[in-house]
Amino acid sequence: MNQSVNESGGTGPSHRGVEIGVTGFIALLALVMIVGSLEVGIGWAPDGPRAGFFPFYVSLLILVSCAVNLTHVVFQRSDKVFADWSQLRQVVAVIVPTAIYVALIPYLGLYVSSALLIAVFMRWLGGYPWLIVIPIAIGVPVATFLMFELWFLVPLPKGPLENYLGY
């Protein structure tokens, strides 16, 4: 975080609040992992440790770490801003299209989804003209297809377009 946010009186979520929220979320994940480990067994079987043995102790370590972090944050008095709202908008401007990209891959395939993501990022965030956006948005997935599918023989998720073209 840069100093100008604090000096200019920028507003946004507090550093303390974000720390508490992230710590709580990770603690919740650790608890879910602990419960799952207990369901499959954390003991020792005749042939070695059961399936939940190592995940249980790793989750327990994560939970203890969360407790230590939460204790530290609760006793820390700070009015620092984690990030200005305009900075968080920039982060969301990257996260939302990326999440949509991931959600589209099972339906459109990796190549068409990648072309769309590249086009959106270049046009919307980069402000590039369509004359530059279109060749790059098409060229990068084509190059990726050639490299992985034909040269390395590594199949990647395909969609209706690739099925229509016979790949």
C-alpha positions as CSV (number, residue, x, y, z in Angstrom):
1,M,0.0,0.0,0.0
2,N,1.4,3.4,-0.8
3,Q,1.6,6.2,1.7
4,S,-0.6,8.6,-0.3
5,V,-3.7,6.7,0.6
6,N,-3.2,7.3,4.3
7,E,-2.0,10.9,3.8
8,S,-4.8,11.9,1.4
9,G,-7.5,10.6,3.8
10,G,-8.5,7.8,1.4
11,T,-11.3,5.6,2.5
12,G,-11.6,1.9,2.2
13,P,-11.6,-1.2,4.3
14,S,-9.4,-1.2,7.3
15,H,-6.3,-3.3,7.4
16,R,-7.4,-4.7,10.7
17,G,-10.9,-5.7,9.3
18,V,-9.3,-7.4,6.3
19,E,-6.9,-9.3,8.5
20,I,-9.8,-10.5,10.7
21,G,-11.9,-11.5,7.7
22,V,-9.2,-13.5,6.0
23,T,-8.2,-15.1,9.2
24,G,-11.8,-16.1,9.9
25,F,-12.2,-17.5,6.3
26,I,-9.0,-19.6,6.5
27,A,-10.0,-20.8,10.0
28,L,-13.3,-21.9,8.6
29,L,-11.6,-23.8,5.8
30,A,-9.3,-25.5,8.4
31,L,-12.4,-26.5,10.4
32,V,-14.0,-28.1,7.3
33,M,-10.7,-30.0,6.6
34,I,-10.6,-31.2,10.2
35,V,-14.1,-32.5,10.1
36,G,-13.4,-34.2,6.8
37,S,-10.3,-35.8,8.2
38,L,-12.1,-37.1,11.2
39,E,-14.7,-38.7,8.9
40,V,-12.1,-40.7,7.0
41,G,-10.1,-41.4,10.1
42,I,-7.0,-39.9,11.6
43,G,-5.7,-42.9,13.4
44,W,-3.1,-45.4,12.5
45,A,-4.1,-48.5,10.6
46,P,-2.1,-51.8,10.3
47,D,-0.7,-50.6,7.0
48,G,0.1,-47.1,8.1
49,P,-1.6,-43.8,8.7
50,R,-5.2,-43.5,7.6
51,A,-6.3,-41.1,4.9
52,G,-7.1,-38.2,7.3
53,F,-4.0,-38.4,9.4
54,F,-1.8,-35.8,7.7
55,P,-4.6,-33.5,6.5
56,F,-5.9,-33.4,10.1
57,Y,-2.6,-32.3,11.6
58,V,-1.9,-29.8,8.8
59,S,-5.4,-28.4,9.3
60,L,-4.8,-28.2,13.1
61,L,-1.6,-26.3,12.5
62,I,-3.5,-23.9,10.2
63,L,-6.2,-23.4,12.8
64,V,-3.6,-22.7,15.5
65,S,-1.9,-20.2,13.2
66,C,-5.2,-18.5,12.6
67,A,-5.7,-18.2,16.4
68,V,-2.3,-16.7,16.8
69,N,-2.9,-14.2,13.9
70,L,-6.3,-13.3,15.2
71,T,-5.0,-12.7,18.7
72,H,-2.3,-10.4,17.3
73,V,-4.8,-8.5,15.1
74,V,-7.3,-8.0,18.0
75,F,-4.7,-6.4,20.3
76,Q,-3.2,-4.3,17.5
77,R,-4.7,-0.8,17.3
78,S,-4.3,0.6,13.9
79,D,-6.4,2.8,11.7
80,K,-4.5,2.1,8.5
81,V,-6.5,1.6,5.3
82,F,-6.0,-1.7,3.5
83,A,-6.7,-0.3,0.1
84,D,-8.6,2.7,-1.3
85,W,-11.9,1.8,-2.9
86,S,-10.6,2.9,-6.3
87,Q,-7.7,0.4,-5.9
88,L,-10.2,-2.4,-5.0
89,R,-12.3,-1.5,-8.1
90,Q,-9.2,-2.2,-10.2
91,V,-8.7,-5.6,-8.5
92,V,-12.4,-6.5,-9.1
93,A,-12.0,-5.4,-12.7
94,V,-9.5,-8.2,-13.1
95,I,-11.1,-10.8,-10.9
96,V,-14.6,-10.7,-12.4
97,P,-13.6,-11.3,-16.0
98,T,-11.2,-14.0,-14.9
99,A,-13.9,-15.7,-12.9
100,I,-16.2,-15.5,-15.9
101,Y,-13.4,-16.9,-18.1
102,V,-13.0,-19.9,-15.8
103,A,-16.8,-20.5,-15.7
104,L,-17.0,-20.4,-19.6
105,I,-14.2,-23.0,-20.2
106,P,-16.4,-26.1,-19.7
107,Y,-19.0,-24.7,-22.2
108,L,-16.9,-22.8,-24.8
109,G,-13.5,-24.6,-24.4
110,L,-10.2,-23.1,-23.4
111,Y,-9.4,-21.5,-26.8
112,V,-12.6,-19.6,-27.4
113,S,-12.8,-18.5,-23.7
114,S,-9.1,-17.3,-23.9
115,A,-9.8,-15.3,-27.0
116,L,-12.7,-13.6,-25.3
117,L,-10.7,-12.9,-22.1
118,I,-7.8,-11.5,-24.1
119,A,-10.1,-9.3,-26.1
120,V,-11.9,-8.0,-23.0
121,F,-8.7,-7.2,-21.2
122,M,-7.1,-5.5,-24.2
123,R,-10.1,-3.4,-25.1
124,W,-11.6,-2.7,-21.8
125,L,-8.6,-2.3,-19.5
126,G,-5.9,-1.6,-22.1
127,G,-7.9,0.6,-24.4
128,Y,-6.3,-0.9,-27.5
129,P,-8.1,-0.4,-30.9
130,W,-10.0,-3.3,-32.4
131,L,-7.4,-3.5,-35.2
132,I,-4.8,-4.7,-32.6
133,V,-7.2,-6.6,-30.3
134,I,-8.7,-9.0,-32.8
135,P,-5.5,-10.4,-34.3
136,I,-3.9,-10.9,-30.8
137,A,-7.1,-12.3,-29.3
138,I,-7.3,-14.9,-32.1
139,G,-3.6,-15.4,-32.6
140,V,-2.7,-16.3,-29.0
141,P,-5.2,-19.1,-28.7
142,V,-4.3,-20.4,-32.1
143,A,-0.6,-20.5,-31.1
144,T,-1.5,-22.2,-27.9
145,F,-3.6,-24.8,-29.8
146,L,-0.7,-25.5,-32.2
147,M,1.8,-25.8,-29.4
148,F,-0.2,-27.9,-26.9
149,E,-2.5,-30.0,-29.2
150,L,-0.3,-30.6,-32.2
151,W,3.3,-30.3,-31.0
152,F,3.2,-31.5,-27.4
153,L,0.1,-33.7,-27.9
154,V,-1.5,-32.4,-24.7
155,P,-5.2,-32.2,-25.0
156,L,-6.8,-29.1,-23.4
157,P,-10.6,-28.5,-22.9
158,K,-12.4,-28.0,-26.2
159,G,-15.7,-26.5,-26.9
160,P,-18.3,-26.5,-29.7
161,L,-16.1,-24.7,-32.1
162,E,-13.3,-27.2,-31.9
163,N,-15.8,-30.1,-32.2
164,Y,-17.3,-28.4,-35.3
165,L,-13.8,-28.1,-36.8
166,G,-13.1,-31.8,-36.1
167,Y,-10.5,-31.5,-33.3
